[in-house]
Amino acid sequence: MARLKDWIELGKSTFTSLTNDDVTNLYVVEWPETRKMLIAEHRAAIEGDPNRVRRTVRLGSAMLFGLAKKLAPHRRLLFLFAWVFFFVCIFSLATHLKNPPVWTLFQTSVMFVLMTLLLGMELIDKIKFRDELALARDLQASIIPHEMPQHPAYEIAAFNHIANTVGGDIYDFVPLEDGRLAVLFGDASGHGMAAGLVMAVAHAAFRTQLEIDSSPASIIASLNRILCRTGSSRSFFAACYVLLSPDGTYLATIAGHPPILKIDNTGKIVDRIGRGAYPLGIKNANQWSATSGSLEPGERLLLHSDGLTESRNENDREFGDAYVEVICGWHPDATATGLVDSLVSEWRMFTSRLPAEDDVSVAVIRFRSAVT
């Protein structure tokens, strides 16, 4: 049994650990997200009702319905019983305001116990799910490189921000024995656990096929074949694969991903590599072509997920492709790390305190000089 001292310590730690951001996020972030999720089925009808009073009533009804629908059937019964007891208590108190009967006090106690029990069950489920997500997050953390590999011809920098506990973005940079650099940059559809699983499968397939044949045609075909077998009709993988040679030449294949931006020494975007191709994991019969090119010393390749350009601020404005290109021009002689830092800093200031709706990944590869 918890002692009074335990409850007092819990109360103290609750208030001492509470910050202004916690209180602000409760109203600015958590409440709008909760309301949006609960009324999703009836949102259009509610927002389309011109009568303010009726709209408020319909909002409350939709939230209560959404909450009950998300409960398991047996817990839905507990929820129903608690609400029945609640209204019975209200009626009894209204008719016996000065001297409430013992039965009313018993009903109130039952209602409180049922709601507490229901809250406890949901909390236990959340803890179990959180533990599973933590394992998935650890798996993902072991896949995405935290330290960039060293290559004599190329400087590499990257950034990854996960919208949920588990993300679907991935990048990998693999120096090959013959001096070339293999780069995979991808984005699984959606986010969360499902996207994380697609990402893990894609990474495993990439690393396996890389030991057999590192050509773009072989890598892309292998990834597509495996993802078509293991994924669902709603699971796909937008990807960039770039194979860079020590002399600055490269082959790149883009599958349903935002184009790779080639940036010259003046900070100008001189090429957008890849447009309009299908993502991987949709059809076995799809084919993707490789684009060849070359880099001069100091030129850079910028890869980013659509989570960067589609991020929105408090005024519901997108970060946008144009802003990315402007930032690239601010520091024409920036290193790979410097350009990534500039983009990430501007993105964070743009979105302010709003949580990211999608994973955000950025990578820059800068050509130093040819290696013979």
VOBA-1610 file (N, C-alpha, C; in pm, whole numbers, padded with zeros to 5 digits, always signed):
BEGIN
Met+00084-00120+00000Met+00000+00000+00000Met+00088+00126+00000Ala+00057+00220-00088Ala+00133+00345-00094Ala+00105+00429+00031Arg+00212+00479+00093Arg+00197+00560+00213Arg+00169+00705+00176Leu+00125+00782+00276Leu+00097+00924+00255Leu+00223+00995+00209Lys+00337+00954+00262Lys+00464+01013+00225Lys+00491+00995+00077Asp+00456+00876+00024Asp+00477+00849-00119Asp+00393+00943-00205Trp+00268+00964-00165Trp+00180+01054-00240Trp+00231+01198-00236Ile+00282+01240-00120Ile+00336+01375-00107Ile+00457+01394-00197Glu+00547+01294-00199Glu+00666+01302-00285Glu+00627+01305-00432Leu+00525+01226-00468Leu+00478+01226-00607Leu+00423+01363-00645Gly+00347+01423-00552Gly+00292+01556-00579Gly+00401+01660-00595Lys+00504+01653-00509Lys+00614+01749-00518Lys+00689+01735-00651Ser+00719+01610-00689Ser+00794+01588-00813Ser+00712+01630-00935Thr+00579+01616-00925Thr+00492+01659-01036Thr+00503+01808-01059Phe+00494+01886-00953Phe+00496+02032-00967Phe+00636+02085-00997Thr+00740+02021-00941Thr+00876+02070-00964Thr+00923+02040-01106Ser+00874+01931-01165Ser+00917+01895-01301Ser+00832+01961-01409Leu+00724+02025-01368Leu+00634+02089-01465Leu+00698+02218-01516Thr+00700+02236-01648Thr+00758+02355-01709Thr+00651+02432-01785Asn+00685+02554-01822Asn+00593+02636-01901Asn+00563+02572-02035Asp+00665+02507-02093Asp+00644+02439-02222Asp+00544+02326-02209Asp+00546+02255-02095Asp+00450+02145-02074Asp+00307+02200-02074Val+00286+02309-02005Val+00153+02369-01996Val+00112+02424-02133Thr+00204+02489-02202Thr+00174+02545-02334Thr+00140+02434-02434Asn+00222+02329-02434Asn+00199+02218-02528Asn+00067+02147-02503Leu+00024+02146-02376Leu-00104+02082-02344Leu-00218+02146-02421Tyr-00213+02278-02435Tyr-00319+02352-02505Tyr-00290+02368-02654Val-00163+02396-02686Val-00126+02428-02825Val-00109+02304-02910Val-00059+02196-02852Val-00026+02076-02930Val-00116+01957-02895Glu-00116+01916-02768Glu-00182+01792-02730Glu-00334+01798-02746Trp-00395+01908-02700Trp-00540+01918-02711Trp-00586+01923-02856Pro-00527+02007-02945Pro-00570+02006-03085Pro-00552+01870-03153Glu-00442+01800-03122Glu-00419+01668-03182Glu-00524+01568-03133Thr-00555+01574-03004Thr-00655+01482-02949Thr-00792+01508-03011Arg-00831+01634-03017Arg-00960+01668-03076Arg-00967+01627-03223Lys-00861+01653-03297Lys-00857+01618-03439Lys-00874+01468-03459Met-00810+01389-03375Met-00818+01244-03389Met-00956+01190-03352Leu-01016+01245-03246Leu-01143+01193-03198Leu-01260+01230-03290Ile-01254+01345-03355Ile-01367+01389-03438Ile-01342+01365-03587Ala-01239+01287-03621Ala-01199+01271-03761Ala-01316+01231-03851Glu-01402+01139-03805Glu-01512+01089-03888Glu-01621+01194-03910His-01634+01288-03819His-01745+01384-03826His-01696+01529-03842Arg-01569+01545-03872Arg-01511+01680-03876Arg-01579+01768-03982Ala-01598+01713-04102Ala-01656+01793-04211Ala-01797+01841-04175Ala-01878+01752-04117Ala-02015+01789-04082Ala-02018+01894-03972Ile-01926+01882-03875Ile-01922+01978-03765Ile-01880+02116-03815Glu-01772+02119-03893Glu-01723+02249-03943Glu-01818+02313-04042Gly-01904+02231-04106Gly-01998+02286-04203Gly-02128+02334-04143Asp-02149+02312-04013Asp-02272+02356-03947Asp-02260+02504-03911Pro-02347+02590-03964Pro-02335+02735-03938Pro-02380+02776-03798Asn-02460+02690-03731Asn-02511+02725-03599Asn-02406+02694-03492Arg-02365+02798-03419Arg-02255+02781-03323Arg-02292+02687-03209Val-02411+02700-03155Val-02453+02616-03043Val-02462+02470-03087Arg-02527+02447-03202Arg-02540+02311-03253Arg-02402+02252-03287Arg-02313+02337-03335Arg-02178+02291-03369Arg-02104+02246-03242Thr-02124+02320-03133Thr-02059+02285-03006Thr-02112+02152-02953Val-02244+02134-02961Val-02305+02009-02915Val-02256+01892-02999Arg-02251+01912-03130Arg-02205+01805-03219Arg-02057+01773-03196Leu-01978+01875-03161Leu-01837+01853-03131Leu-01821+01765-03008Gly-01896+01797-02902Gly-01889+01716-02780Gly-01934+01573-02805Ser-02042+01556-02881Ser-02092+01423-02912Ser-01991+01344-02994Ala-01930+01409-03093Ala-01832+01341-03178Ala-01708+01299-03100Met-01664+01383-03005Met-01548+01349-02924Met-01578+01230-02832Leu-01697+01231-02772Leu-01736+01121-02685Leu-01748+00991-02764Phe-01806+01001-02885Phe-01819+00883-02971Phe-01682+00833-03015Gly-01593+00925-03053Gly-01459+00886-03096Gly-01381+00819-02985Leu-01397+00869-02863Leu-01329+00809-02749Leu-01381+00668-02723Ala-01514+00651-02724Ala-01572+00519-02699Ala-01535+00420-02808Lys-01529+00467-02933Lys-01499+00377-03045Lys-01358+00322-03039Lys-01267+00399-02982Lys-01127+00356-02976Lys-01101+00259-02862Leu-01199+00238-02776Leu-01185+00142-02667Leu-01220+00002-02715Ala-01158-00099-02653Ala-01196-00238-02679Ala-01339-00260-02630Pro-01413-00357-02687Pro-01554-00376-02650Pro-01579-00390-02500His-01497-00471-02430His-01522-00489-02287His-01494-00360-02209Arg-01397-00281-02255Arg-01370-00154-02188Arg-01476-00050-02225Arg-01535-00066-02341Arg-01644+00022-02381Arg-01763+00005-02286Leu-01784-00118-02238Leu-01892-00143-02142Leu-01864-00072-02010Leu-01737-00078-01965Leu-01701-00005-01843Leu-01726+00144-01859Phe-01689+00195-01975Phe-01709+00336-02006Phe-01858+00371-02002Leu-01943+00283-02059Leu-02087+00305-02061Leu-02144+00303-01919Phe-02105+00205-01840Phe-02154+00196-01702Phe-02115+00320-01622Ala-01991+00367-01641Ala-01945+00484-01567Ala-02028+00607-01601Trp-02062+00621-01730Trp-02143+00736-01772Trp-02287+00724-01721Val-02340+00603-01718Val-02475+00582-01664Val-02479+00622-01517Phe-02378+00573-01441Phe-02372+00609-01300Phe-02354+00760-01282Phe-02279+00822-01372Phe-02257+00966-01363Phe-02389+01042-01373Phe-02472+01010-01472Phe-02598+01082-01490Phe-02698+01048-01379Val-02694+00924-01331Val-02781+00888-01219Val-02743+00969-01095Cys-02611+00984-01074Cys-02564+01063-00959Cys-02608+01209-00972Ile-02596+01265-01091Ile-02637+01404-01114Ile-02786+01421-01083Phe-02868+01326-01128Phe-03012+01333-01104Phe-03042+01322-00955Ser-02974+01228-00887Ser-02999+01208-00743Ser-02958+01330-00662Leu-02843+01388-00698Leu-02797+01507-00626Leu-02890+01625-00649Ala-02945+01634-00770Ala-03036+01745-00801Ala-03166+01735-00722Thr-03211+01611-00696Thr-03339+01592-00625Thr-03321+01583-00474His-03198+01557-00428His-03171+01548-00284His-03049+01634-00252Leu-03057+01760-00286Leu-02941+01848-00275Leu-02897+01868-00131Lys-02991+01882-00038Lys-02956+01909+00102Lys-02914+01783+00176Asn-02973+01670+00144Asn-02944+01546+00217Asn-02931+01430+00118Pro-02819+01419+00047Pro-02803+01312-00053Pro-02805+01176+00013Pro-02877+01081-00042Pro-02885+00947+00016Pro-02754+00871+00002Val-02740+00767+00085Val-02619+00683+00081Val-02603+00618-00057Trp-02715+00582-00118Trp-02711+00519-00250Trp-02642+00609-00352Thr-02666+00738-00344Thr-02602+00831-00437Thr-02451+00834-00414Leu-02409+00833-00289Leu-02266+00829-00260Leu-02202+00700-00311Phe-02277+00589-00301Phe-02227+00461-00351Phe-02213+00466-00504Gln-02312+00523-00573Gln-02305+00534-00718Gln-02186+00619-00762Thr-02163+00727-00688Thr-02048+00813-00719Thr-01917+00738-00703Ser-01910+00657-00597Ser-01789+00577-00574Ser-01768+00476-00686Val-01878+00411-00729Val-01868+00312-00837Val-01821+00380-00966Met-01878+00496-00995Met-01838+00569-01116Met-01688+00602-01110Phe-01640+00648-00996Phe-01500+00684-00983Phe-01410+00562-01000Val-01449+00449-00940Val-01369+00327-00950Val-01364+00278-01094Leu-01478+00281-01164Leu-01482+00234-01302Leu-01393+00320-01393Met-01402+00451-01379Met-01320+00539-01462Met-01171+00523-01429Thr-01138+00505-01301Thr-00998+00482-01262Thr-00947+00350-01318Leu-01030+00246-01312Leu-00993+00115-01366Leu-00971+00123-01516Leu-01060+00193-01585Leu-01047+00208-01729Leu-00919+00285-01765Leu-00892+00390-01691Leu-00769+00467-01713Leu-00646+00380-01690Gly-00650+00296-01586Gly-00537+00208-01558Gly-00512+00108-01669Met-00618+00050-01725Met-00605-00046-01835Met-00543+00019-01957Glu-00592+00138-01991Glu-00538+00209-02108Glu-00393+00248-02085Leu-00358+00285-01962Leu-00222+00323-01930Leu-00127+00204-01943Ile-00170+00087-01897Ile-00087-00033-01909Ile-00062-00067-02056Asp-00168-00057-02138Asp-00152-00081-02281Asp-00050+00015-02342Lys-00059+00141-02302Lys+00033+00242-02355Lys+00177+00210-02315Ile+00197+00165-02191Ile+00332+00132-02145Ile+00389+00015-02224Lys+00305-00089-02247Lys+00351-00204-02325Lys+00388-00162-02467Phe+00301-00080-02529Phe+00327-00034-02664Phe+00452+00055-02669Arg+00470+00135-02566Arg+00587+00222-02559Arg+00715+00139-02553Asp+00712+00029-02478Asp+00830-00057-02469Asp+00862-00120-02605Glu+00758-00161-02678Glu+00781-00217-02811Glu+00838-00111-02906Leu+00785+00011-02896Leu+00837+00120-02980Leu+00982+00152-02944Ala+01014+00140-02817Ala+01151+00167-02775Ala+01249+00068-02838Leu+01206-00059-02846Leu+01290-00160-02912Leu+01306-00129-03060Ala+01196-00089-03125Ala+01203-00053-03266Ala+01290+00071-03287Arg+01280+00166-03196Arg+01362+00287-03206Arg+01510+00254-03192Asp+01543+00162-03100Asp+01683+00121-03083Asp+01735+00052-03209Leu+01648-00029-03272Leu+01686-00096-03396Leu+01716+00009-03504Gln+01628+00107-03515Gln+01648+00211-03616Gln+01775+00291-03587Ala+01800+00319-03460Ala+01919+00396-03423Ala+02047+00322-03462Ser+02041+00189-03460Ser+02159+00111-03498Ser+02178+00107-03649Ile+02072+00139-03726Ile+02080+00135-03872Ile+02132+00267-03928Ile+02078+00380-03880Ile+02118+00511-03931Ile+02253+00550-03872Pro+02351+00581-03957Pro+02485+00614-03906Pro+02487+00747-03831His+02552+00748-03716His+02565+00871-03637His+02695+00944-03671Glu+02795+00870-03712Glu+02920+00929-03757Glu+02938+00897-03904Met+02968+01001-03982Met+02981+00983-04126Met+03115+00917-04159Pro+03115+00828-04257Pro+03241+00764-04296Pro+03338+00865-04358Gln+03465+00840-04343Gln+03568+00925-04402Gln+03602+00875-04542His+03604+00966-04638His+03638+00930-04775His+03734+01036-04828Pro+03841+00995-04895Pro+03940+01093-04941Pro+03887+01192-05044Ala+03786+01154-05122Ala+03735+01242-05228Ala+03610+01320-05188Tyr+03540+01275-05083Tyr+03411+01336-05052Tyr+03399+01367-04903Glu+03336+01481-04875Glu+03298+01517-04739Glu+03148+01492-04725Ile+03107+01426-04617Ile+02967+01384-04600Ile+02914+01440-04469Ala+02790+01491-04474Ala+02721+01536-04353Ala+02573+01503-04367Ala+02507+01473-04256Ala+02365+01434-04262Ala+02295+01467-04132Phe+02163+01477-04140Phe+02077+01507-04024Phe+01948+01429-04039Asn+01898+01378-03925Asn+01772+01304-03926Asn+01690+01341-03802His+01563+01375-03825His+01469+01405-03715His+01346+01318-03734Ile+01310+01244-03630Ile+01198+01151-03636Ile+01073+01218-03583Ala+00963+01212-03660Ala+00838+01276-03619Ala+00774+01199-03503Asn+00775+01067-03510Asn+00721+00984-03402Asn+00835+00910-03334Thr+00800+00812-03252Thr+00905+00736-03184Thr+00990+00660-03284Val+00927+00609-03389Val+00997+00534-03494Val+00975+00605-03626Gly+01081+00624-03703Gly+01070+00696-03830Gly+01086+00605-03950Gly+01063+00661-04068Gly+01073+00586-04191Gly+01182+00635-04285Asp+01254+00742-04244Asp+01364+00793-04327Asp+01492+00715-04299Ile+01576+00706-04401Ile+01703+00637-04383Ile+01806+00697-04478Tyr+01931+00698-04434Tyr+02043+00725-04524Tyr+02158+00636-04483Asp+02239+00602-04582Asp+02355+00516-04557Asp+02462+00551-04659Phe+02586+00559-04614Phe+02700+00596-04698Phe+02806+00487-04682Val+02834+00416-04790Val+02922+00299-04781Val+03041+00316-04876Pro+03163+00338-04824Pro+03282+00339-04909Pro+03311+00196-04958Leu+03329+00181-05087Leu+03356+00050-05146Leu+03506+00028-05160Glu+03543-00097-05177Glu+03685-00133-05183Glu+03757-00070-05302Asp+03684-00044-05411Asp+03748+00013-05530Asp+03756+00166-05525Gly+03719+00227-05410Gly+03731+00371-05395Gly+03602+00447-05421Arg+03500+00380-05472Arg+03372+00447-05495Arg+03293+00460-05365Leu+03191+00547-05369Leu+03106+00571-05252Leu+02961+00542-05291Ala+02898+00447-05222Ala+02758+00412-05247Ala+02670+00483-05145Val+02567+00552-05194Val+02479+00632-05107Val+02334+00590-05128Leu+02268+00551-05021Leu+02123+00525-05024Leu+02055+00629-04936Phe+01953+00695-04991Phe+01877+00795-04917Phe+01730+00768-04947Gly+01650+00737-04844Gly+01514+00695-04871Gly+01414+00738-04767Asp+01287+00721-04804Asp+01175+00763-04720Asp+01062+00663-04738Ala+01033+00585-04634Ala+00922+00491-04639Ala+00790+00566-04623Ser+00686+00514-04685Ser+00556+00581-04679Ser+00506+00588-04535Gly+00444+00703-04502Gly+00391+00722-04367Gly+00502+00742-04266His+00470+00716-04139His+00569+00720-04033His+00519+00632-03919Gly+00607+00610-03823Gly+00570+00519-03716Gly+00622+00378-03740Met+00561+00280-03672Met+00610+00143-03674Met+00611+00084-03815Ala+00504+00103-03893Ala+00495+00045-04028Ala+00606+00100-04117Ala+00628+00232-04113Ala+00734+00291-04195Ala+00870+00243-04150Gly+00888+00226-04019Gly+01015+00176-03967Gly+01047+00037-04016Leu+00945-00049-04027Leu+00967-00185-04076Leu+01007-00184-04223Val+00940-00102-04303Val+00975-00091-04445Val+01118-00040-04459Met+01154+00058-04379Met+01289+00113-04382Met+01393+00007-04348Ala+01365-00074-04246Ala+01460-00178-04205Ala+01478-00283-04315Val+01369-00322-04379Val+01377-00419-04489Val+01458-00362-04605Ala+01434-00235-04639Ala+01506-00171-04749Ala+01655-00163-04719His+01689-00131-04596His+01831-00119-04560His+01900-00255-04567Ala+01835-00357-04516Ala+01894-00491-04520Ala+01914-00537-04664Ala+01814-00513-04749Ala+01826-00551-04890Ala+01939-00475-04958Phe+01952-00346-04926Phe+02057-00262-04986Phe+02195-00315-04949Arg+02217-00341-04821Arg+02348-00388-04777Arg+02382-00525-04836Thr+02283-00611-04848Thr+02305-00744-04905Thr+02341-00736-05052Gln+02262-00660-05129Gln+02287-00649-05273Gln+02415-00574-05303Leu+02456-00485-05215Leu+02578-00407-05237Leu+02701-00499-05245Glu+02698-00610-05173Glu+02809-00705-05176Glu+02812-00786-05305Ile+02700-00787-05378Ile+02691-00864-05502Ile+02716-00778-05624Asp+02644-00668-05633Asp+02654-00578-05748Asp+02610-00439-05703Ser+02700-00341-05711Ser+02671-00207-05661Ser+02615-00114-05768Ser+02591-00161-05888Ser+02539-00075-05993Ser+02397-00029-05959Pro+02359+00090-06003Pro+02223+00140-05974Pro+02113+00046-06022Ala+02127-00010-06141Ala+02023-00098-06193Ala+02003-00219-06102Ser+02114-00276-06053Ser+02106-00395-05968Ser+02048-00360-05830Ile+02096-00252-05769Ile+02049-00213-05635Ile+01900-00181-05638Ile+01857-00098-05732Ile+01717-00056-05738Ile+01625-00173-05768Ala+01666-00259-05864Ala+01583-00374-05898Ala+01568-00470-05781Ser+01677-00490-05707Ser+01673-00580-05591Ser+01583-00524-05481Leu+01598-00394-05450Leu+01513-00332-05348Leu+01366-00341-05388Asn+01336-00312-05512Asn+01197-00315-05557Asn+01138-00455-05547Arg+01214-00554-05588Arg+01166-00692-05586Arg+01135-00737-05444Ile+01226-00708-05350Ile+01206-00752-05212Ile+01092-00675-05145Leu+01084-00544-05171Leu+00976-00466-05110Leu+00840-00504-05167Cys+00833-00543-05293Cys+00707-00589-05351Cys+00661-00718-05285Arg+00755-00802-05245Arg+00720-00929-05182Arg+00679-00912-05036Thr+00746-00821-04966Thr+00725-00811-04822Thr+00627-00702-04781Gly+00607-00600-04865Gly+00520-00489-04828Gly+00376-00510-04867Ser+00292-00417-04825Ser+00150-00418-04862Ser+00129-00318-04975Ser+00006-00310-05023Ser-00025-00218-05132Ser-00008-00072-05092Arg-00010-00044-04961Arg+00006+00093-04913Arg+00146+00122-04863Ser+00237+00023-04873Ser+00374+00041-04827Ser+00466+00055-04947Phe+00533+00167-04955Phe+00630+00185-05062Phe+00747+00266-05009Phe+00851+00275-05091Phe+00977+00333-05046Phe+01030+00425-05154Ala+01029+00555-05126Ala+01087+00654-05217Ala+01236+00661-05189Ala+01317+00649-05294Ala+01461+00634-05270Ala+01546+00706-05373Cys+01667+00743-05328Cys+01775+00789-05416Cys+01893+00695-05395Tyr+01952+00653-05504Tyr+02075+00575-05494Tyr+02179+00643-05582Val+02292+00677-05522Val+02399+00746-05594Val+02528+00667-05577Leu+02596+00643-05689Leu+02724+00574-05688Leu+02830+00673-05739Leu+02914+00719-05647Leu+03013+00824-05679Leu+03152+00763-05695Ser+03222+00805-05800Ser+03357+00758-05826Ser+03459+00855-05768Pro+03584+00811-05744Pro+03685+00899-05685Pro+03719+01021-05770Asp+03686+01017-05901Asp+03718+01131-05988Asp+03606+01234-05995Gly+03496+01216-05917Gly+03387+01311-05915Gly+03270+01276-06005Thr+03282+01172-06086Thr+03169+01129-06168Thr+03073+01046-06084Tyr+02949+01041-06126Tyr+02850+00967-06049Tyr+02740+00912-06140Leu+02671+00810-06088Leu+02549+00757-06146Leu+02442+00766-06038Ala+02325+00818-06073Ala+02218+00836-05974Ala+02086+00786-06030Thr+02011+00716-05945Thr+01877+00671-05980Thr+01780+00720-05873Ile+01672+00783-05916Ile+01572+00840-05825Ile+01441+00765-05845Ala+01382+00716-05736Ala+01256+00641-05743Ala+01152+00708-05653Gly+01073+00799-05712Gly+00964+00862-05636Gly+01009+00955-05527His+01131+01002-05531His+01187+01088-05426His+01208+01228-05480Pro+01207+01332-05393Pro+01243+01466-05439Pro+01378+01465-05510Pro+01395+01546-05613Pro+01521+01546-05689Pro+01641+01578-05601Ile+01755+01525-05641Ile+01882+01563-05579Ile+01925+01697-05638Leu+01964+01790-05553Leu+02006+01922-05600Leu+02159+01925-05613Lys+02204+01963-05732Lys+02347+01981-05755Lys+02378+02130-05741Ile+02471+02164-05651Ile+02500+02303-05616Ile+02644+02335-05656Asp+02662+02442-05734Asp+02797+02477-05776Asp+02868+02561-05671Asn+02987+02612-05705Asn+03069+02684-05608Asn+03016+02823-05575Thr+02915+02870-05649Thr+02855+03000-05619Thr+02727+02987-05538Gly+02690+02863-05506Gly+02566+02840-05431Gly+02444+02827-05520Lys+02463+02824-05650Lys+02352+02815-05744Lys+02315+02669-05771Ile+02184+02644-05781Ile+02136+02510-05818Ile+02152+02496-05969Val+02243+02410-06011Val+02272+02394-06154Val+02204+02271-06213Asp+02151+02184-06128Asp+02083+02066-06181Asp+01992+02008-06073Arg+01880+01951-06119Arg+01788+01876-06032Arg+01782+01735-06087Ile+01844+01644-06016Ile+01862+01509-06067Ile+01743+01422-06028Gly+01670+01372-06128Gly+01560+01280-06104Gly+01425+01348-06091Arg+01328+01303-06170Arg+01192+01359-06163Arg+01090+01253-06203Gly+00978+01250-06133Gly+00859+01179-06178Gly+00859+01029-06178Ala+00958+00962-06121Ala+00960+00815-06123Ala+00875+00758-06010Tyr+00832+00632-06027Tyr+00754+00565-05923Tyr+00842+00527-05805Pro+00787+00524-05682Pro+00862+00470-05568Pro+00881+00319-05584Leu+00964+00264-05499Leu+00989+00120-05498Leu+00881+00050-05417Gly+00854-00078-05452Gly+00761-00159-05376Gly+00618-00155-05426Ile+00594-00097-05544Ile+00458-00089-05598Ile+00433-00197-05703Lys+00522-00204-05805Lys+00508-00304-05911Lys+00643-00363-05945Asn+00644-00495-05967Asn+00767-00561-06006Asn+00815-00518-06144Ala+00722-00483-06230Ala+00755-00452-06370Ala+00815-00313-06388Asn+00810-00228-06288Asn+00862-00092-06304Asn+01014-00092-06326Gln+01060+00005-06404Gln+01203+00019-06429Gln+01244+00164-06406Trp+01368+00182-06369Trp+01420+00316-06341Trp+01553+00335-06414Ser+01570+00451-06469Ser+01693+00480-06544Ser+01793+00551-06453Ala+01921+00540-06489Ala+02028+00605-06414Ala+02074+00730-06488Thr+02099+00835-06410Thr+02149+00961-06465Thr+02296+00976-06432Ser+02378+01008-06532Ser+02521+01025-06510Ser+02555+01173-06501Gly+02663+01204-06432Gly+02708+01342-06419Gly+02844+01346-06352Ser+02890+01466-06326Ser+03020+01481-06261Ser+03019+01606-06174Leu+03105+01606-06075Leu+03119+01718-05983Leu+03258+01779-05997Glu+03263+01912-05992Glu+03389+01983-05985Glu+03425+02000-05837Pro+03554+02016-05807Pro+03593+02036-05666Pro+03514+02150-05601Gly+03457+02123-05484Gly+03377+02221-05411Gly+03228+02213-05438Glu+03187+02142-05544Glu+03045+02129-05573Glu+02982+02025-05480Arg+02851+02038-05461Arg+02783+01955-05362Arg+02655+01894-05419Leu+02618+01780-05363Leu+02488+01719-05388Leu+02406+01729-05260Leu+02285+01782-05271Leu+02195+01795-05155Leu+02078+01700-05172Leu+02059+01613-05074Leu+01947+01520-05071Leu+01861+01553-04948His+01731+01555-04966His+01643+01581-04851His+01511+01509-04871Ser+01447+01473-04761Ser+01315+01411-04766Ser+01209+01519-04783Asp+01089+01479-04827Asp+00982+01578-04845Asp+00933+01633-04712Gly+00972+01568-04601Gly+00937+01622-04470Gly+00996+01760-04446Leu+01109+01791-04511Leu+01171+01923-04496Leu+01089+02029-04567Thr+01064+02012-04696Thr+00997+02115-04775Thr+00849+02126-04743Glu+00787+02017-04692Glu+00644+02019-04661Glu+00614+02058-04517Ser+00717+02088-04439Ser+00695+02134-04301Ser+00620+02267-04304Arg+00532+02286-04207Arg+00451+02408-04200Arg+00476+02484-04071Asn+00457+02615-04079Asn+00473+02697-03959Asn+00337+02729-03899Glu+00334+02819-03802Glu+00210+02851-03731Glu+00108+02918-03822Asn+00152+02976-03933Asn+00061+03039-04029Asn+00021+02944-04142Asp+00055+02815-04125Asp+00020+02711-04222Asp+00090+02732-04356Arg+00206+02793-04355Arg+00286+02810-04476Arg+00392+02701-04482Glu+00418+02651-04604Glu+00518+02546-04622Glu+00659+02605-04624Phe+00754+02525-04578Phe+00895+02562-04587Phe+00934+02581-04734Gly+00900+02482-04817Gly+00907+02499-04962Gly+01043+02477-05025Asp+01041+02436-05153Asp+01164+02414-05230Asp+01239+02545-05253Ala+01165+02653-05277Ala+01229+02781-05306Ala+01316+02828-05189Tyr+01268+02808-05067Tyr+01344+02850-04950Tyr+01471+02767-04936Val+01463+02638-04966Val+01582+02552-04962Val+01688+02606-05057Glu+01646+02645-05178Glu+01741+02695-05277Glu+01801+02829-05234Val+01721+02912-05169Val+01772+03040-05120Val+01880+03018-05014Ile+01856+02926-04922Ile+01952+02897-04815Ile+02083+02846-04875Cys+02074+02764-04979Cys+02195+02713-05044Cys+02280+02826-05099Gly+02216+02933-05145Gly+02289+03046-05201Gly+02350+03138-05098Trp+02309+03129-04973Trp+02364+03216-04869Trp+02512+03188-04841His+02552+03062-04850His+02688+03022-04815His+02747+02940-04931Pro+02790+03006-05037Pro+02837+02934-05155Pro+02959+02847-05131Asp+03039+02882-05032Asp+03160+02803-05004Asp+03145+02717-04880Ala+03022+02692-04837Ala+02999+02615-04714Ala+03044+02471-04730Thr+03094+02416-04622Thr+03126+02274-04619Thr+02996+02194-04617Ala+03008+02063-04628Ala+02889+01978-04621Ala+02821+01995-04486Thr+02899+01996-04380Thr+02844+02014-04245Thr+02781+02152-04230Gly+02847+02254-04284Gly+02794+02390-04273Gly+02661+02407-04342Leu+02645+02346-04461Leu+02518+02359-04534Leu+02406+02284-04462Val+02436+02165-04410Val+02336+02091-04334Val+02294+02170-04211Asp+02389+02226-04140Asp+02358+02305-04020Asp+02271+02425-04054Ser+02299+02492-04166Ser+02220+02609-04206Ser+02077+02570-04237Leu+02059+02463-04310Leu+01924+02418-04345Leu+01845+02377-04221Val+01909+02303-04132Val+01841+02256-04011Val+01805+02374-03920Ser+01897+02470-03907Ser+01871+02588-03823Ser+01753+02669-03876Glu+01749+02691-04007Glu+01638+02766-04066Glu+01507+02689-04053Trp+01512+02558-04070Trp+01391+02476-04056Trp+01336+02484-03914Arg+01423+02479-03816Arg+01378+02485-03676Arg+01319+02621-03642Met+01380+02727-03692Met+01324+02861-03666Met+01191+02878-03738Phe+01178+02820-03856Phe+01055+02833-03935Phe+00938+02764-03866Thr+00960+02643-03817Thr+00851+02567-03755Thr+00829+02605-03610Ser+00926+02674-03549Ser+00915+02718-03410Ser+00887+02598-03319Arg+00781+02606-03239Arg+00753+02498-03144Arg+00660+02391-03200Leu+00615+02407-03321Leu+00524+02308-03377Leu+00595+02174-03396Pro+00531+02064-03359Pro+00595+01934-03380Pro+00597+01898-03527Ala+00699+01825-03569Ala+00709+01783-03709Ala+00600+01681-03741Glu+00534+01699-03854Glu+00430+01605-03897Glu+00488+01487-03972Asp+00611+01500-04021Asp+00675+01393-04096Asp+00824+01393-04061Asp+00889+01280-04086Asp+01033+01272-04062Asp+01106+01370-04154Val+01214+01426-04103Val+01294+01521-04180Val+01438+01470-04186Ser+01489+01453-04308Ser+01626+01409-04328Ser+01694+01495-04432Val+01820+01525-04409Val+01901+01607-04500Val+02039+01546-04508Ala+02096+01542-04629Ala+02233+01495-04646Ala+02301+01580-04753Val+02427+01610-04732Val+02507+01685-04829Val+02637+01609-04853Ile+02671+01594-04981Ile+02796+01529-05021Ile+02877+01632-05100Arg+02992+01668-05051Arg+03077+01770-05116Arg+03201+01703-05175Phe+03227+01733-05303Phe+03344+01676-05370Phe+03466+01761-05338Arg+03568+01697-05279Arg+03691+01768-05243Arg+03779+01785-05367Ser+03831+01674-05414Ser+03915+01672-05534Ser+03930+01528-05578Ala+03972+01511-05702Ala+03985+01377-05758Ala+04097+01299-05688Val+04072+01172-05666Val+04170+01084-05605Val+04211+00980-05707Thr+04338+00967-05730Thr+04385+00870-05828Thr+04440+00746-05760
//
